[in-house]
Amino acid sequence: MSSWDLAGLASKFTGLCAVAIVVGGGFSIWLDVHMGNPFRRRLLSYVLVGAIAGTVSACLFFLIQVGAINQAGVAGMWDWPMAKILATTGLGYATGLRVLGCVMAAGSAVVLSRSAHTIMRRRLGSVSIAALFTVQCALMVFSFPMMGHVANLGMLAQAALIVHVLSVFLWIGALYPLWQLCTADANATTHRTMVRFGEIAKFILIALIASGTYLIFELLSSFRELLDTAYGQSLLFKLIGVTGLIALAGLNKFLLVPDLQKGSAAVTRLRRSIQMEMLVALAILALTAYFTTAVGPPS
């Protein structure tokens, strides 16, 4: 891979992590609106960090593509005539949507961190925050079909990608907040939030598997391509990682969460399991960044 490929891969990986943080962080706040203010502030800081990282990585990825076309070193990233041309392509529109979504998320996190208790106590305030979160997520998630391999496919494939990335980000981005909940003083609120996440995660999992399966059939023309091509092999490793993630989620839901109120040992086991989920999730995002940047579908 060239240095431009490596730079693009790094910025895309950072961008994927950032969007997961914003989407999953907002989802975590919605999971339990009765959580204490200290924990809510930590979640809002989590979302703010993701929003800032998402803005920077999206802009950087765009400039890297400008530089890669020019092949004139770092100075080539600042070729404004070329940047204006790319701004009118799917890449430009996707970058604009993602930056707008991240900026909105950052603003929301700042406002909520200052007056979250007052806003969340009012029904209209809670509905407004939920609506704003939905808009932010839509802006970021709808940016994905505008660039990459799926951009050349039909509307159904693009809709499947939207469902797929939304499912992934809701799940992966919520892991760190859930891990934060697993403290030594875990209480009934922690247990309630974990149970609620497990119930919603069933539908997230169904959407993720259904949309992912459809995309595989759209992007690969035969099973052999899954084994004989760099894209297929990368995708196969991702599938193995997703299978491991599902297995850990099942362990949490059916064995560890029901024991959560039995003592600190059960909390520690759940915390370690979620840590493993986070590591697997990072590996999946890294693989996704790799085969969507450095390689492409054989057809």
Contacts in CASP RR format, 6 or more apart in sequence:
PFRMAT RR
TARGET T0000
AUTHOR 0000-0000-0000
METHOD contacts of the structure
MODEL  1
MSSWDLAGLASKFTGLCAVAIVVGGGFSIWLDVHMGNPFRRRLLSYVLVG
AIAGTVSACLFFLIQVGAINQAGVAGMWDWPMAKILATTGLGYATGLRVL
GCVMAAGSAVVLSRSAHTIMRRRLGSVSIAALFTVQCALMVFSFPMMGHV
ANLGMLAQAALIVHVLSVFLWIGALYPLWQLCTADANATTHRTMVRFGEI
AKFILIALIASGTYLIFELLSSFRELLDTAYGQSLLFKLIGVTGLIALAG
LNKFLLVPDLQKGSAAVTRLRRSIQMEMLVALAILALTAYFTTAVGPPS
1 9 0 8 1.000
1 294 0 8 1.000
2 68 0 8 1.000
4 64 0 8 1.000
4 67 0 8 1.000
4 68 0 8 1.000
5 68 0 8 1.000
5 293 0 8 1.000
5 294 0 8 1.000
7 64 0 8 1.000
8 61 0 8 1.000
8 64 0 8 1.000
8 65 0 8 1.000
8 293 0 8 1.000
9 289 0 8 1.000
9 290 0 8 1.000
9 293 0 8 1.000
9 294 0 8 1.000
11 57 0 8 1.000
11 60 0 8 1.000
11 61 0 8 1.000
11 64 0 8 1.000
12 57 0 8 1.000
12 61 0 8 1.000
12 289 0 8 1.000
12 292 0 8 1.000
12 293 0 8 1.000
13 285 0 8 1.000
13 286 0 8 1.000
13 289 0 8 1.000
14 53 0 8 1.000
14 54 0 8 1.000
14 56 0 8 1.000
14 57 0 8 1.000
15 53 0 8 1.000
15 54 0 8 1.000
15 57 0 8 1.000
15 58 0 8 1.000
15 61 0 8 1.000
16 285 0 8 1.000
16 288 0 8 1.000
16 289 0 8 1.000
17 50 0 8 1.000
17 53 0 8 1.000
17 282 0 8 1.000
17 285 0 8 1.000
18 50 0 8 1.000
18 51 0 8 1.000
18 53 0 8 1.000
18 54 0 8 1.000
18 57 0 8 1.000
18 102 0 8 1.000
19 54 0 8 1.000
19 98 0 8 1.000
19 102 0 8 1.000
19 140 0 8 1.000
19 141 0 8 1.000
19 165 0 8 1.000
19 169 0 8 1.000
20 168 0 8 1.000
20 169 0 8 1.000
20 172 0 8 1.000
20 173 0 8 1.000
20 281 0 8 1.000
20 285 0 8 1.000
21 46 0 8 1.000
21 47 0 8 1.000
21 49 0 8 1.000
21 50 0 8 1.000
21 53 0 8 1.000
21 173 0 8 1.000
21 176 0 8 1.000
22 47 0 8 1.000
22 50 0 8 1.000
22 51 0 8 1.000
22 54 0 8 1.000
22 101 0 8 1.000
22 102 0 8 1.000
22 105 0 8 1.000
22 136 0 8 1.000
22 137 0 8 1.000
22 140 0 8 1.000
23 137 0 8 1.000
23 140 0 8 1.000
23 141 0 8 1.000
23 166 0 8 1.000
23 169 0 8 1.000
23 170 0 8 1.000
23 173 0 8 1.000
24 169 0 8 1.000
24 170 0 8 1.000
24 172 0 8 1.000
24 173 0 8 1.000
24 174 0 8 1.000
24 177 0 8 1.000
25 43 0 8 1.000
25 46 0 8 1.000
25 47 0 8 1.000
25 173 0 8 1.000
25 174 0 8 1.000
25 177 0 8 1.000
26 43 0 8 1.000
26 47 0 8 1.000
26 133 0 8 1.000
27 133 0 8 1.000
27 170 0 8 1.000
27 173 0 8 1.000
27 174 0 8 1.000
28 43 0 8 1.000
28 173 0 8 1.000
28 174 0 8 1.000
28 177 0 8 1.000
28 178 0 8 1.000
29 35 0 8 1.000
29 40 0 8 1.000
29 43 0 8 1.000
29 44 0 8 1.000
29 47 0 8 1.000
30 130 0 8 1.000
30 133 0 8 1.000
31 174 0 8 1.000
31 193 0 8 1.000
31 196 0 8 1.000
31 197 0 8 1.000
31 200 0 8 1.000
32 189 0 8 1.000
32 192 0 8 1.000
32 193 0 8 1.000
32 196 0 8 1.000
33 120 0 8 1.000
33 126 0 8 1.000
34 189 0 8 1.000
35 43 0 8 1.000
35 189 0 8 1.000
35 193 0 8 1.000
37 116 0 8 1.000
37 117 0 8 1.000
39 180 0 8 1.000
39 181 0 8 1.000
40 112 0 8 1.000
40 116 0 8 1.000
40 120 0 8 1.000
41 113 0 8 1.000
41 116 0 8 1.000
42 180 0 8 1.000
43 177 0 8 1.000
43 180 0 8 1.000
44 109 0 8 1.000
44 112 0 8 1.000
44 113 0 8 1.000
44 116 0 8 1.000
45 109 0 8 1.000
45 113 0 8 1.000
46 176 0 8 1.000
46 177 0 8 1.000
47 105 0 8 1.000
47 108 0 8 1.000
47 109 0 8 1.000
48 105 0 8 1.000
48 106 0 8 1.000
48 109 0 8 1.000
48 110 0 8 1.000
48 113 0 8 1.000
50 102 0 8 1.000
50 105 0 8 1.000
51 101 0 8 1.000
51 102 0 8 1.000
51 103 0 8 1.000
51 105 0 8 1.000
51 106 0 8 1.000
51 107 0 8 1.000
51 109 0 8 1.000
52 102 0 8 1.000
52 106 0 8 1.000
54 98 0 8 1.000
54 99 0 8 1.000
54 102 0 8 1.000
55 99 0 8 1.000
55 102 0 8 1.000
55 103 0 8 1.000
55 106 0 8 1.000
58 95 0 8 1.000
58 96 0 8 1.000
58 98 0 8 1.000
58 99 0 8 1.000
58 102 0 8 1.000
59 95 0 8 1.000
59 99 0 8 1.000
61 95 0 8 1.000
62 83 0 8 1.000
62 86 0 8 1.000
62 91 0 8 1.000
62 92 0 8 1.000
62 95 0 8 1.000
63 77 0 8 1.000
63 78 0 8 1.000
63 83 0 8 1.000
64 77 0 8 1.000
65 86 0 8 1.000
65 91 0 8 1.000
66 76 0 8 1.000
66 77 0 8 1.000
66 78 0 8 1.000
66 79 0 8 1.000
66 82 0 8 1.000
66 83 0 8 1.000
66 86 0 8 1.000
67 73 0 8 1.000
67 74 0 8 1.000
67 76 0 8 1.000
67 77 0 8 1.000
67 79 0 8 1.000
67 82 0 8 1.000
69 82 0 8 1.000
69 86 0 8 1.000
70 76 0 8 1.000
70 77 0 8 1.000
70 79 0 8 1.000
70 82 0 8 1.000
72 79 0 8 1.000
86 92 0 8 1.000
87 95 0 8 1.000
90 146 0 8 1.000
90 147 0 8 1.000
90 151 0 8 1.000
91 146 0 8 1.000
91 147 0 8 1.000
92 146 0 8 1.000
92 147 0 8 1.000
93 143 0 8 1.000
93 146 0 8 1.000
94 143 0 8 1.000
94 144 0 8 1.000
94 146 0 8 1.000
94 147 0 8 1.000
95 143 0 8 1.000
96 143 0 8 1.000
97 139 0 8 1.000
97 140 0 8 1.000
97 142 0 8 1.000
97 143 0 8 1.000
97 146 0 8 1.000
98 139 0 8 1.000
98 140 0 8 1.000
98 143 0 8 1.000
100 139 0 8 1.000
101 135 0 8 1.000
101 136 0 8 1.000
101 139 0 8 1.000
101 140 0 8 1.000
102 140 0 8 1.000
104 132 0 8 1.000
104 135 0 8 1.000
104 136 0 8 1.000
104 139 0 8 1.000
105 136 0 8 1.000
108 129 0 8 1.000
108 132 0 8 1.000
108 133 0 8 1.000
108 136 0 8 1.000
112 119 0 8 1.000
112 129 0 8 1.000
119 125 0 8 1.000
119 126 0 8 1.000
119 128 0 8 1.000
119 129 0 8 1.000
120 126 0 8 1.000
120 129 0 8 1.000
137 166 0 8 1.000
137 169 0 8 1.000
141 162 0 8 1.000
141 165 0 8 1.000
141 166 0 8 1.000
141 169 0 8 1.000
142 162 0 8 1.000
144 150 0 8 1.000
144 161 0 8 1.000
144 162 0 8 1.000
144 165 0 8 1.000
145 151 0 8 1.000
145 158 0 8 1.000
145 159 0 8 1.000
145 161 0 8 1.000
145 162 0 8 1.000
148 292 0 8 1.000
149 219 0 8 1.000
149 292 0 8 1.000
149 296 0 8 1.000
149 297 0 8 1.000
150 157 0 8 1.000
150 158 0 8 1.000
150 161 0 8 1.000
150 215 0 8 1.000
150 218 0 8 1.000
150 219 0 8 1.000
151 158 0 8 1.000
153 218 0 8 1.000
153 219 0 8 1.000
156 214 0 8 1.000
157 214 0 8 1.000
157 215 0 8 1.000
157 218 0 8 1.000
160 211 0 8 1.000
160 212 0 8 1.000
160 214 0 8 1.000
160 215 0 8 1.000
160 218 0 8 1.000
161 211 0 8 1.000
161 215 0 8 1.000
163 207 0 8 1.000
163 210 0 8 1.000
163 211 0 8 1.000
164 207 0 8 1.000
164 208 0 8 1.000
164 211 0 8 1.000
164 212 0 8 1.000
164 215 0 8 1.000
166 207 0 8 1.000
167 204 0 8 1.000
167 205 0 8 1.000
167 207 0 8 1.000
167 208 0 8 1.000
167 211 0 8 1.000
168 208 0 8 1.000
168 284 0 8 1.000
170 204 0 8 1.000
171 201 0 8 1.000
171 204 0 8 1.000
171 205 0 8 1.000
171 208 0 8 1.000
171 245 0 8 1.000
171 249 0 8 1.000
171 281 0 8 1.000
172 281 0 8 1.000
172 284 0 8 1.000
172 285 0 8 1.000
173 281 0 8 1.000
174 197 0 8 1.000
175 274 0 8 1.000
175 277 0 8 1.000
175 278 0 8 1.000
175 281 0 8 1.000
176 278 0 8 1.000
178 193 0 8 1.000
178 194 0 8 1.000
178 197 0 8 1.000
178 274 0 8 1.000
179 271 0 8 1.000
179 274 0 8 1.000
179 275 0 8 1.000
179 278 0 8 1.000
181 190 0 8 1.000
181 193 0 8 1.000
181 194 0 8 1.000
182 190 0 8 1.000
182 267 0 8 1.000
182 268 0 8 1.000
182 270 0 8 1.000
182 271 0 8 1.000
182 274 0 8 1.000
183 190 0 8 1.000
183 267 0 8 1.000
184 264 0 8 1.000
184 267 0 8 1.000
186 260 0 8 1.000
186 261 0 8 1.000
186 267 0 8 1.000
188 261 0 8 1.000
190 260 0 8 1.000
191 257 0 8 1.000
191 260 0 8 1.000
191 261 0 8 1.000
194 252 0 8 1.000
194 257 0 8 1.000
194 260 0 8 1.000
194 270 0 8 1.000
195 257 0 8 1.000
198 249 0 8 1.000
198 252 0 8 1.000
198 253 0 8 1.000
198 257 0 8 1.000
201 249 0 8 1.000
201 253 0 8 1.000
205 246 0 8 1.000
205 249 0 8 1.000
208 242 0 8 1.000
216 226 0 8 1.000
216 235 0 8 1.000
219 231 0 8 1.000
219 235 0 8 1.000
219 297 0 8 1.000
219 299 0 8 1.000
220 226 0 8 1.000
220 231 0 8 1.000
220 232 0 8 1.000
220 235 0 8 1.000
220 297 0 8 1.000
220 298 0 8 1.000
220 299 0 8 1.000
221 298 0 8 1.000
221 299 0 8 1.000
225 231 0 8 1.000
225 232 0 8 1.000
225 297 0 8 1.000
225 298 0 8 1.000
225 299 0 8 1.000
226 232 0 8 1.000
226 233 0 8 1.000
226 235 0 8 1.000
226 236 0 8 1.000
227 233 0 8 1.000
227 236 0 8 1.000
229 295 0 8 1.000
229 298 0 8 1.000
230 291 0 8 1.000
230 295 0 8 1.000
230 296 0 8 1.000
231 291 0 8 1.000
231 295 0 8 1.000
231 296 0 8 1.000
231 297 0 8 1.000
231 298 0 8 1.000
232 291 0 8 1.000
232 298 0 8 1.000
234 287 0 8 1.000
234 290 0 8 1.000
234 291 0 8 1.000
234 295 0 8 1.000
235 291 0 8 1.000
237 287 0 8 1.000
238 284 0 8 1.000
238 287 0 8 1.000
238 288 0 8 1.000
238 291 0 8 1.000
241 280 0 8 1.000
241 283 0 8 1.000
241 284 0 8 1.000
242 284 0 8 1.000
244 280 0 8 1.000
245 277 0 8 1.000
245 280 0 8 1.000
245 281 0 8 1.000
245 284 0 8 1.000
248 273 0 8 1.000
248 276 0 8 1.000
248 277 0 8 1.000
248 280 0 8 1.000
249 277 0 8 1.000
251 273 0 8 1.000
252 270 0 8 1.000
252 273 0 8 1.000
252 274 0 8 1.000
252 277 0 8 1.000
256 266 0 8 1.000
256 269 0 8 1.000
256 270 0 8 1.000
256 273 0 8 1.000
257 270 0 8 1.000
259 266 0 8 1.000
259 269 0 8 1.000
260 266 0 8 1.000
260 267 0 8 1.000
260 270 0 8 1.000
END
